[in-house]
Amino acid sequence: MELTWVSIAASLFMGLGAAFLFIFAVKRGWFRDIEDAKYQVFWSDREGSMDSTREAVDGSQSEKK
């Protein structure tokens, strides 16, 4: 029975910790403009696929840095 109470207390502390972390993140603005990261990844993937398509079409190789 002791182990049950320990696990209940641990889960409550983890839940409260997650709630406080969420509130802290919202107040610090970490969730502001989260769409920007999506578009950065999308356009960087898109540019990479366009380079490989260009190589396949004209047979030239792009310069890799």
N, C-alpha and C positions, 0 to 999 in steps of 0.2 A: 504493500500500500504506500510505503514511503516513496518508492520509485515513481509511482503515478503522480504524486504531488510535486516531485522534483521536475518531472517532464511537463506538467501543466504550468509550473512557474517559469520554466525555461521557454516554453512556447509563448507565454504572455510577454516576457521580456523581449523576445525576438520580434513579436508583433508590435510592441510599443517602440522598439528601436527602428523598425521599418517605417512606422508612422512618423516618427520624429525626423528621420532622414528624408522622407517625402516632403514634409512641411519645410524643412531646411532648404531642400532643392528648389521648391517653388518660390520661397522668399528670395533666394539668391538668383533666380532667373534662369536656372538651368533648363527649364522646359519652355523657354521663350523661343520662338521661331525654330521648332524642331524639324520643320519641312526643309529648311536650308541644307541640312546634312543629307537628306534624301536626294536632293537635286545635285549636290556636289558629287555624290557617288554615281548617280545616274549619268550625268554628263561625262564624268571621267571614264566610265565604262563605255559609253557611246563613242567617245573619241578613240579609244583603243580598238574598238571593233571596226571603226571606219578606216583606221590605218591598215589593218589586216585585209580589209576588203579592197583597198586601193592596191595593195601589193598583189593580190590575186588577179585583179583586172589588168593592170599594165605590166606586171612581171617585175617591177622594180622593188627594191627593198628600202624601207624607211630607215632613217638613222635612229638607232636605239641609244639612249643616253644612260 
